[in-house]
């Protein structure tokens, strides 16, 4: 992944030794296995439900020459900038030594956004720095005027008021520097949660340090270094082969982030993509976008590059490794002081992982559909709203205050040329990797009561392959008031379908009073709910792919039987005729293939009768 942001990776010059292909396969899988062990450690040891239940975290291994080597199933928006973070660690600390650990959440030095706290541990062998283990998680609070640390109305980084660590050493010779952690604990609302999550991240990074050390002890540092080099080079060759399958062309696409208080007219977005299958490169140009704005909706370099790569990976074989080797074949052009580029200090990137990053992901992945049938994917739902709010209040059962990011709903995933959208998609920057909270665990952990959590039939965009539906969720406090805060997208501009596919449903959020009256909530809201009231919302459905009249009639029948779509949509949207047959108090739907064929042959605009 090459960019004007300084994240350029060059192919490493091979050393004298060569790694046996079987051994290379073993070691590459071992790198991934170490990252998975890091992830298991972090999830099991974390204090907050956001990390321990929802898995809003990522782990990675980066080489000493700042190339992302392995990231397993980590969140792309958190992991794909890990090499920029480790580079800043090395630039700022010429005295790296075994036993060091660093805190890093600075978006101007490679992090996604401030709430994603990273712990970086340099790994040594024979006195040489070989790797850096990176464990990163979304902490429950980063200080600042609002719980959680994300401030939509922050005009700059000073207004955020959050605790920023620009690769700050927190351990030396395996001993904690207590001045640093004491300062952090004194700056956040829930110090025990913060400290517990930090220690879990540190444990995950130290786990990688031990496992990589064992690998070096077994095979030798030279073999491990060369294996990393050859694995990245092999990954690059795989990416070249995939790019050569894509039709050559230059395409452009436009999108829009829906209005928010700091951007009342919304945010227009534009991307230009060039595919060169001969040389095996994809060029993505984001320079023709608006300047940074005095609000928290500027994307960091790491978040922007991650958005581009996520969009590109949607059109290549999923077997291509997501590492610096494959990134080399995507050249990203960014501009300084651009809302999706290189932010100019002190522009705020507080909401960088979602605004406007989710829209950039959708824009890039759907643009490839212009290249022809079988390419690109539709857009995925990108709303937060009532489905992903921040909740705060007092828990009378424990006599303590609580605060949590609350991922309880879901957006519908985008349809592809080969499959329907993913039901548990979450949001574009997560792409199914964040878990939705458990209703039972939530009601036990917090003084909250769920009114409903159910799939909304027909909310996914129709198509030859349909977008996934969204869900309707409603919850409120049990005994004492609760504050619920969030912001929305896709309430005006839905997730778009491609190649004849329909758009997904729009998002909406409401306050429901004790009397049962609904009050529509604005795009950005912070409301206090009294007992008996609850917040209600549904996120956005995913866009469809292809003409709905080309969907397999048998698949439409199954959709109706399983209640993914309403019965009426079969005829009106998909051109499929179903007959309802009743036997006593039972009934079944039967596909009328002859009537379906006749209906689908009828010219557009002619009544189906």
Phi and psi in degrees as a GROMACS rama.xvg file:
@    title "Ramachandran Plot"
@    xaxis  label "Phi"
@    yaxis  label "Psi"
@TYPE xy
-110.572  138.436  UNK-2
-154.572  161.938  UNK-3
-69.7167  -3.44193  UNK-4
-84.6431  0.537056  UNK-5
90.0833  13.3404  UNK-6
-99.5165  41.2633  UNK-7
-85.5264  130.758  UNK-8
-115.443  135.883  UNK-9
-112.599  149.096  UNK-10
-61.6602  130.304  UNK-11
-74.7094  139.184  UNK-12
-68.4375  125.577  UNK-13
-61.4152  147.254  UNK-14
-87.699  -178.432  UNK-15
-67.8257  -36.5165  UNK-16
-81.4472  156.108  UNK-17
-126.145  145.953  UNK-18
-95.1968  132.256  UNK-19
-58.3085  135.737  UNK-20
-55.0425  -37.0655  UNK-21
-66.8541  -43.4539  UNK-22
-64.7952  -38.1597  UNK-23
-61.1726  -40.8671  UNK-24
-63.4365  -41.9203  UNK-25
-63.0708  -47.0585  UNK-26
-71.4436  -37.419  UNK-27
-63.4368  -39.6194  UNK-28
-69.539  -30.4711  UNK-29
-67.8003  -38.7084  UNK-30
-58.4341  -45.5394  UNK-31
-66.1165  -38.0035  UNK-32
-64.5226  -36.0066  UNK-33
-64.2515  -41.6882  UNK-34
-64.3484  -37.8365  UNK-35
-65.7839  -36.6022  UNK-36
-66.9735  -37.8678  UNK-37
-57.4501  -46.5552  UNK-38
-62.3859  -43.068  UNK-39
-62.0323  -42.8611  UNK-40
-62.0855  -45.9897  UNK-41
-64.5063  -45.0958  UNK-42
-65.1947  -41.0861  UNK-43
-72.6188  -28.6271  UNK-44
-95.8455  -13.9341  UNK-45
-67.1856  152.496  UNK-46
-90.6888  -41.6211  UNK-47
-80.4948  148.432  UNK-48
-67.7217  -26.3913  UNK-49
-60.855  -33.2148  UNK-50
-96.8377  -45.8184  UNK-51
-74.4017  -26.8363  UNK-52
-110.049  -50.5574  UNK-53
-82.1099  -16.1376  UNK-54
62.9973  41.6959  UNK-55
-84.4828  70.7638  UNK-56
-157.108  168.069  UNK-57
-151.611  153.161  UNK-58
-132.717  151.979  UNK-59
-158.349  160.694  UNK-60
-119.937  130.43  UNK-61
-120.357  139.699  UNK-62
-73.3552  166.112  UNK-63
-65.9612  -23.5254  UNK-64
-94.9451  25.4888  UNK-65
64.3276  55.1052  UNK-66
-126.686  128.043  UNK-67
-64.8183  118.867  UNK-68
-98.9103  -45.0438  UNK-69
-149.986  138.838  UNK-70
-140.62  1.2836  UNK-71
46.3638  -128.068  UNK-72
-101.838  30.3718  UNK-73
-66.5013  158.899  UNK-74
-68.9358  126.384  UNK-75
-55.1716  -41.8044  UNK-76
-66.6232  -21.6826  UNK-77
-91.6347  -34.9568  UNK-78
-90.7646  -32.7649  UNK-79
-71.6078  -6.45969  UNK-80
-109.416  10.9666  UNK-81
-59.9286  -33.5517  UNK-82
-69.4405  -29.4723  UNK-83
-70.3863  -37.891  UNK-84
-62.7886  -46.5255  UNK-85
-67.1688  -32.2924  UNK-86
-61.7015  -44.048  UNK-87
-66.1766  -34.6404  UNK-88
-59.1282  -45.6325  UNK-89
-69.38  -37.8324  UNK-90
-64.7495  -36.127  UNK-91
-86.8374  -15.7  UNK-92
-134.377  98.21  UNK-93
-78.6845  -8.97012  UNK-94
-108.184  34.6351  UNK-95
-55.3988  142.29  UNK-96
-150.916  157.821  UNK-97
-56.7246  140.993  UNK-98
93.6272  -5.33065  UNK-99
-76.3829  153.384  UNK-100
-150.065  146.793  UNK-101
-132.087  142.216  UNK-102
-93.4274  134.747  UNK-103
-148.572  115.683  UNK-104
-141.018  24.3951  UNK-105
-86.1152  113.404  UNK-106
-67.2186  -16.2106  UNK-107
-85.3933  -4.30157  UNK-108
-124.738  26.9149  UNK-109
110.12  -4.02303  UNK-110
-83.1782  162.769  UNK-111
-71.9986  -59.1607  UNK-112
-159.437  166.293  UNK-113
-56.9218  -42.5981  UNK-114
-62.1371  -18.6738  UNK-115
-84.7347  96.412  UNK-116
-85.7257  129.441  UNK-117
-110.334  142.681  UNK-118
-115.443  121.025  UNK-119
-112.315  128.289  UNK-120
-124.568  111.684  UNK-121
-71.0556  136.103  UNK-122
-108.559  126.321  UNK-123
-114.397  154.359  UNK-124
-148.733  126.363  UNK-125
59.7526  31.0016  UNK-126
82.1026  1.01411  UNK-127
-110.198  142.814  UNK-128
-78.2976  116.317  UNK-129
-103.967  -41.2005  UNK-130
-144.014  169.84  UNK-131
-130.507  127.894  UNK-132
-90.0434  130.775  UNK-133
-122.202  122.543  UNK-134
-122.55  127.143  UNK-135
-136.249  136.358  UNK-136
-143.859  153.622  UNK-137
-80.3513  105.987  UNK-138
-77.9763  157.298  UNK-139
-67.449  -26.5514  UNK-140
-157.91  145.153  UNK-141
-123.994  16.4156  UNK-142
83.8572  -162.891  UNK-143
90.3258  176.35  UNK-144
-72.6928  -21.2094  UNK-145
-121.208  145.647  UNK-146
-56.5904  138.57  UNK-147
100.759  -32.9832  UNK-148
97.7899  -4.97045  UNK-149
-97.0459  126.336  UNK-150
-126.407  100.985  UNK-151
-58.5623  -36.9246  UNK-152
-94.5427  11.0225  UNK-153
-67.71  120.454  UNK-154
-76.3437  -22.8189  UNK-155
-161.138  -178.262  UNK-156
-65.8503  -27.2774  UNK-157
-67.2978  -37.1143  UNK-158
-71.2502  -22.3582  UNK-159
-62.5085  -41.1776  UNK-160
66.3211  20.4103  UNK-161
-90.6961  167.373  UNK-162
-89.3262  112.756  UNK-163
-110.856  130.045  UNK-164
-112.685  103.632  UNK-165
-84.5169  72.1141  UNK-166
56.9769  60.3234  UNK-167
-92.9663  128.823  UNK-168
-67.2823  126.168  UNK-169
-116.059  -15.8067  UNK-170
-136.147  140.156  UNK-171
-131.78  124.229  UNK-172
55.4538  40.3878  UNK-173
66.8313  15.2016  UNK-174
-112.718  131.666  UNK-175
-67.5939  136.805  UNK-176
-87.8299  96.1386  UNK-177
-67.1529  -23.4147  UNK-178
-58.9466  -37.8047  UNK-179
-70.4613  -50.1999  UNK-180
-69.4577  -32.4712  UNK-181
-66.0922  -39.6074  UNK-182
-62.2231  -43.0628  UNK-183
-64.7794  -46.443  UNK-184
-62.2764  -30.8637  UNK-185
-79.7778  -7.23466  UNK-186
-105.508  -13.2295  UNK-187
-110.51  159.758  UNK-188
-73.5218  -31.4287  UNK-189
-127.007  77.2577  UNK-190
-60.88  -35.5591  UNK-191
-67.9711  -40.5606  UNK-192
-63.3638  -45.8184  UNK-193
-59.5785  -47.6826  UNK-194
-67.4171  -38.8449  UNK-195
-63.0948  -41.5608  UNK-196
-68.2703  -39.3296  UNK-197
-59.8775  -45.4293  UNK-198
-64.9701  -33.7013  UNK-199
-65.4414  -41.3394  UNK-200
-64.2579  -42.74  UNK-201
-61.343  -42.8204  UNK-202
-61.098  -38.7793  UNK-203
-64.8056  -43.5805  UNK-204
-67.3169  -39.2314  UNK-205
-66.8862  -31.7265  UNK-206
-60.6914  -45.1299  UNK-207
-63.3167  -39.2338  UNK-208
-58.1504  -45.2442  UNK-209
-65.7583  -46.035  UNK-210
-67.0024  -39.0774  UNK-211
-66.2476  -36.7347  UNK-212
-62.3384  -40.6206  UNK-213
-63.8789  -37.643  UNK-214
-65.2068  -42.4078  UNK-215
-65.4787  -41.3725  UNK-216
-60.7584  -34.5062  UNK-217
-79.7193  -41.813  UNK-218
-110.336  -18.5432  UNK-219
97.7121  145.03  UNK-220
-62.861  -38.8094  UNK-221
-63.613  -41.6319  UNK-222
-65.6721  -43.2487  UNK-223
-66.0483  -42.9758  UNK-224
-61.4617  -44.9024  UNK-225
-67.4366  -35.34  UNK-226
-62.2132  -41.6911  UNK-227
-62.178  -43.3648  UNK-228
-61.1202  -47.9903  UNK-229
-69.1599  -33.1459  UNK-230
-65.9742  -40.8074  UNK-231
-66.0708  -40.7795  UNK-232
-65.9503  -39.7901  UNK-233
-63.6758  -40.4162  UNK-234
-62.2405  -38.3484  UNK-235
-63.5618  -42.6589  UNK-236
-62.935  -38.6309  UNK-237
-61.1107  -42.3307  UNK-238
-65.8853  -39.001  UNK-239
-59.0341  -45.1328  UNK-240
-60.9977  -36.6314  UNK-241
-71.2688  -41.8515  UNK-242
-63.3833  -33.9349  UNK-243
-68.0187  -16.1133  UNK-244
-83.3611  -18.1194  UNK-245
-81.9259  135.964  UNK-246
-59.5812  140.408  UNK-247
-66.3271  146.28  UNK-248
167.68  164.534  UNK-249
-119.487  124.838  UNK-250
-131.398  155.678  UNK-251
-137.692  155.283  UNK-252
-149.285  151.518  UNK-253
-124.783  144.582  UNK-254
-143.418  -171.693  UNK-255
-158.041  130.154  UNK-256
-84.1349  131.027  UNK-257
-63.7691  157.339  UNK-258
-57.3258  140.708  UNK-259
-132.299  161.027  UNK-260
-49.3075  -40.4681  UNK-261
-76.0742  -13.9894  UNK-262
-136.549  75.4673  UNK-263
-63.5349  -18.2455  UNK-264
-100.521  6.12425  UNK-265
83.3552  -179.974  UNK-266
-121.999  110.851  UNK-267
-72.3759  141.857  UNK-268
-130.967  144.852  UNK-269
-142.014  140.318  UNK-270
-138.52  143.923  UNK-271
-122.92  132.443  UNK-272
-127.89  134.795  UNK-273
-124.66  129.774  UNK-274
-111.472  122.827  UNK-275
-117.127  89.417  UNK-276
-69.8334  -19.7182  UNK-277
-69.4217  -52.6599  UNK-278
-87.0512  -11.4059  UNK-279
78.772  41.0111  UNK-280
-126.587  147.407  UNK-281
-118.218  124.845  UNK-282
-107.38  129.943  UNK-283
-123.141  123.628  UNK-284
-115.949  117.666  UNK-285
-113.943  15.8005  UNK-286
-72.4277  -23.8293  UNK-287
-88.6054  58.589  UNK-288
-131.119  167.828  UNK-289
-68.3401  162.891  UNK-290
-69.2162  165.816  UNK-291
-56.1518  148.929  UNK-292
-116.191  155.863  UNK-293
-77.9233  65.1061  UNK-294
-159.486  176.146  UNK-295
-85.8749  19.4877  UNK-296
-110.755  28.2531  UNK-297
-94.1917  137.777  UNK-298
-85.0819  138.36  UNK-299
-73.0162  163.538  UNK-300
-58.919  -45.7314  UNK-301
-60.6703  -44.1913  UNK-302
-66.3383  -39.104  UNK-303
-65.7006  -47.4616  UNK-304
-62.4425  -38.8113  UNK-305
-63.5018  -40.1577  UNK-306
-61.8811  -42.9719  UNK-307
-63.4338  -48.3888  UNK-308
-64.084  -36.8027  UNK-309
-64.0941  -40.3234  UNK-310
-64.4722  -40.1472  UNK-311
-68.3061  -42.0968  UNK-312
-64.3038  -17.2334  UNK-313
-70.4396  -14.8501  UNK-314
-112.671  5.51064  UNK-315
-116.472  166.318  UNK-316
-58.6799  133.945  UNK-317
-64.5138  -12.7087  UNK-318
-77.2333  -9.80145  UNK-319
-68.8515  124.811  UNK-320
-62.2939  142.266  UNK-321
-92.4386  80.782  UNK-322
-145.651  -176.943  UNK-323
-64.1173  -24.5984  UNK-324
-64.036  -50.5598  UNK-325
-69.3577  -30.4532  UNK-326
-62.9574  -26.6154  UNK-327
-58.4794  -24.4172  UNK-328
-92.6199  9.80156  UNK-329
-122.494  115.557  UNK-330
-105.521  118.692  UNK-331
-109.078  126.02  UNK-332
-100.024  118.47  UNK-333
-121.317  159.405  UNK-334
-123.312  143.043  UNK-335
-68.4285  146.279  UNK-336
60.6935  39.5454  UNK-337
-117.006  141.47  UNK-338
-62.668  -26.3841  UNK-339
-125.988  70.6837  UNK-340
-163.82  -119.909  UNK-341
-113.012  101.047  UNK-342
-62.4355  143.448  UNK-343
-97.6331  122.097  UNK-344
-56.4722  135.279  UNK-345
-105.641  40.2622  UNK-346
-57.7856  138.874  UNK-347
-83.1435  135.639  UNK-348
-118.037  30.1221  UNK-349
-57.3633  -38.2927  UNK-350
-103.639  23.0358  UNK-351
-55.5312  -33.8297  UNK-352
-73.1661  -15.0355  UNK-353
-121.274  -41.238  UNK-354
-118.795  123.626  UNK-355
-94.9605  24.2129  UNK-356
-58.4464  -42.7721  UNK-357
-58.9309  -38.2309  UNK-358
-70.4255  -34.0146  UNK-359
-66.3735  -42.2692  UNK-360
-57.0375  -50.2117  UNK-361
-59.8908  -41.0252  UNK-362
-64.5095  -44.3745  UNK-363
-68.9673  -48.5155  UNK-364
-66.8712  -35.9789  UNK-365
-77.7255  -25.7838  UNK-366
-61.2881  -34.2216  UNK-367
-63.2882  -19.905  UNK-368
-63.5563  -21.4463  UNK-369
-66.2682  -18.4641  UNK-370
-74.9072  -14.2735  UNK-371
136.411  174.884  UNK-372
-59.6034  135.253  UNK-373
93.4173  -0.0378575  UNK-374
-117.446  154.818  UNK-375
72.9216  174.796  UNK-376
-137.268  164.894  UNK-377
-72.5118  -176.1  UNK-378
-91.9318  146.836  UNK-379
-98.2048  153.59  UNK-380
-61.0615  139.991  UNK-381
-131.207  27.7657  UNK-382
-84.7399  151.314  UNK-383
-106.844  -70.9987  UNK-384
46.7686  -138.401  UNK-385
-71.4739  -13.5845  UNK-386
-81.3398  -26.0913  UNK-387
-138.308  63.3565  UNK-388
-93.5315  173.538  UNK-389
-103.131  129.273  UNK-390
-117.77  141.553  UNK-391
-142.297  152.741  UNK-392
170.732  -165.117  UNK-393
-117.658  134.149  UNK-394
-100.367  105.212  UNK-395
-67.9744  -19.4389  UNK-396
-68.2004  -34.7494  UNK-397
-110.427  -10.9982  UNK-398
69.4828  27.7509  UNK-399
-130.341  159.529  UNK-400
-81.7719  157.733  UNK-401
-137.221  156.644  UNK-402
-156.577  137.572  UNK-403
-160.366  144.054  UNK-404
-77.4645  132.815  UNK-405
-122.207  80.6474  UNK-406
-79.1699  91.7024  UNK-407
-112.983  -20.8203  UNK-408
-103.704  -149.621  UNK-409
-171.908  141.459  UNK-410
-95.9809  153.662  UNK-411
-78.0459  138.961  UNK-412
-79.0049  159.836  UNK-413
-77.4666  146.099  UNK-414
-76.6265  151.785  UNK-415
-118.695  178.068  UNK-416
-68.0471  -8.32132  UNK-417
-125.261  -11.9801  UNK-418
-157.345  157.711  UNK-419
-68.1129  163.697  UNK-420
-66.6904  156.312  UNK-421
-78.8899  124.468  UNK-422
-65.3171  -44.604  UNK-423
-96.1522  50.5474  UNK-424
-72.5074  -35.7621  UNK-425
75.853  -104.221  UNK-426
-138.452  163.21  UNK-427
-54.2882  -42.9936  UNK-428
-71.2752  -10.991  UNK-429
-101.294  -41.0389  UNK-430
51.6927  47.0115  UNK-431
87.3719  -1.67877  UNK-432
-90.1926  -14.1177  UNK-433
-92.711  131.6  UNK-434
-83.44  142.742  UNK-435
-78.0412  140.394  UNK-436
-60.2324  150.043  UNK-437
-78.122  129.827  UNK-438
-57.3419  -46.6588  UNK-439
-65.382  -41.5705  UNK-440
-68.2062  -40.2712  UNK-441
-59.4614  -46.8017  UNK-442
-68.7614  -23.5266  UNK-443
-83.5621  -37.2551  UNK-444
-80.7917  -34.1039  UNK-445
-125.52  155.249  UNK-446
-79.0795  64.1565  UNK-447
-125.802  149.43  UNK-448
-128.188  128.303  UNK-449
-85.6288  132.647  UNK-450
-87.5186  -36.2834  UNK-451
-166.656  156.008  UNK-452
-155.952  102.46  UNK-453
-148.9  151.248  UNK-454
-72.6912  140.976  UNK-455
-97.8919  105.529  UNK-456
-60.434  137.828  UNK-457
78.4086  6.47367  UNK-458
-83.5605  -14.2291  UNK-459
-79.7036  147.664  UNK-460
-65.6365  134.204  UNK-461
-71.2472  154.987  UNK-462
175.86  176.842  UNK-463
-55.9695  -38.4987  UNK-464
-120.678  130.933  UNK-465
-92.7725  149.861  UNK-466
-68.4876  153.824  UNK-467
-72.7555  147.866  UNK-468
-75.2776  162.795  UNK-469
-96.6238  -174.304  UNK-470
-124.88  157.32  UNK-471
-104.768  130.147  UNK-472
-130.889  141.785  UNK-473
-142.207  131.266  UNK-474
-154.604  158.359  UNK-475
-160.525  -179.205  UNK-476
-76.5978  155.912  UNK-477
-87.9514  -52.168  UNK-478
-128.497  -30.0346  UNK-479
-128.102  158.777  UNK-480
-56.5277  152.296  UNK-481
-134.574  135.801  UNK-482
-94.2199  133.775  UNK-483
-123.907  123.952  UNK-484
-131.142  139.482  UNK-485
-169.654  -177.354  UNK-486
-145.911  162.538  UNK-487
-122.681  159.906  UNK-488
-143.886  168.744  UNK-489
66.5926  15.8393  UNK-490
-87.894  -16.6529  UNK-491
-113.849  -50.1593  UNK-492
-105.187  104.72  UNK-493
-74.8772  172.409  UNK-494
-68.0332  122.195  UNK-495
-85.6161  143.789  UNK-496
-83.169  165.653  UNK-497
-132.681  155.527  UNK-498
52.6601  43.4179  UNK-499
94.2522  -4.98888  UNK-500
-74.6917  151.419  UNK-501
-84.3298  157.543  UNK-502
-70.0713  156.594  UNK-503
-77.1241  172.097  UNK-504
-71.5173  155.84  UNK-505
-81.5625  158.409  UNK-506
-89.971  159.134  UNK-507
-160.249  148.434  UNK-508
-133.697  146.205  UNK-509
-139.875  154.223  UNK-510
-102.109  129.15  UNK-511
-109.259  119.882  UNK-512
-76.8723  171.052  UNK-513
-62.5738  -24.4228  UNK-514
-83.8225  -5.09348  UNK-515
93.1931  5.62435  UNK-516
-80.255  140.318  UNK-517
-96.2317  133.922  UNK-518
-123.142  117.025  UNK-519
-63.6561  136.472  UNK-520
-95.5898  147.706  UNK-521
-72.4512  177.994  UNK-522
-60.6586  -36.4579  UNK-523
-122.242  128.79  UNK-524
-143.613  151.04  UNK-525
-143.043  107.781  UNK-526
-125.182  148.456  UNK-527
-100.16  120.695  UNK-528
-99.3129  131.279  UNK-529
-88.8905  157.066  UNK-530
-52.5723  134.423  UNK-531
98.9912  -19.0907  UNK-532
-97.878  159.962  UNK-533
-154.267  160.057  UNK-534
-95.7836  139.14  UNK-535
-128.558  138.006  UNK-536
-166.227  161.519  UNK-537
-133.494  137.816  UNK-538
-79.648  -157.723  UNK-539
-103.721  144.345  UNK-540
-80.4503  156.694  UNK-541
-81.3603  152.677  UNK-542
-74.7026  154.01  UNK-543
-92.9935  164.047  UNK-544
-123.743  120.752  UNK-545
85.9001  167.273  UNK-546
-64.5816  126.195  UNK-547
-59.2152  -28.7262  UNK-548
-69.903  -8.45001  UNK-549
-96.8913  0.802684  UNK-550
-71.4542  140.232  UNK-551
-55.4496  121.355  UNK-552
-54.9303  -34.948  UNK-553
-64.3392  -37.1262  UNK-554
-65.4881  -36.2401  UNK-555
-65.6663  -42.744  UNK-556
-57.8938  -45.8213  UNK-557
-65.4948  -35.8138  UNK-558
-60.6742  -41.5498  UNK-559
-68.9537  -44.5032  UNK-560
-61.8406  -37.7476  UNK-561
-88.461  -0.75723  UNK-562
65.8894  30.2396  UNK-563
-74.0157  -31.4105  UNK-564
-132.287  152.871  UNK-565
-67.7136  155.669  UNK-566
-56.2581  -40.6599  UNK-567
-63.5431  -30.0821  UNK-568
-67.0904  -25.0829  UNK-569
-56.6402  -49.4584  UNK-570
-80.1846  -48.735  UNK-571
-73.5014  -31.5305  UNK-572
-105.743  -40.3828  UNK-573
-103.968  -6.55502  UNK-574
65.8556  34.723  UNK-575
-115.67  127.608  UNK-576
-96.7141  120.235  UNK-577
-116.564  140.526  UNK-578
-109.45  136.738  UNK-579
-95.9815  120.057  UNK-580
-110.016  126.014  UNK-581
-110.877  137.478  UNK-582
-132.799  101.462  UNK-583
64.9167  -126.624  UNK-584
-95.4368  10.8191  UNK-585
-107.998  152.618  UNK-586
-145.524  161.036  UNK-587
-146.611  153.579  UNK-588
-97.5965  138.325  UNK-589
-122.904  133.484  UNK-590
-80.4761  124.326  UNK-591
-96.5636  95.3653  UNK-592
-68.5377  -37.4824  UNK-593
-66.2574  -47.0902  UNK-594
-65.0067  -34.1755  UNK-595
-64.0789  -44.8863  UNK-596
-61.2278  -41.8632  UNK-597
-65.3574  -42.2553  UNK-598
-64.725  -40.0422  UNK-599
-73.6249  -19.068  UNK-600
-84.3065  -14.3653  UNK-601
-68.0491  135.975  UNK-602
-59.4749  150.842  UNK-603
-58.3708  138.802  UNK-604
92.54  -9.11856  UNK-605
-90.3469  131.925  UNK-606
-61.9631  144.404  UNK-607
-80.7875  -7.19639  UNK-608
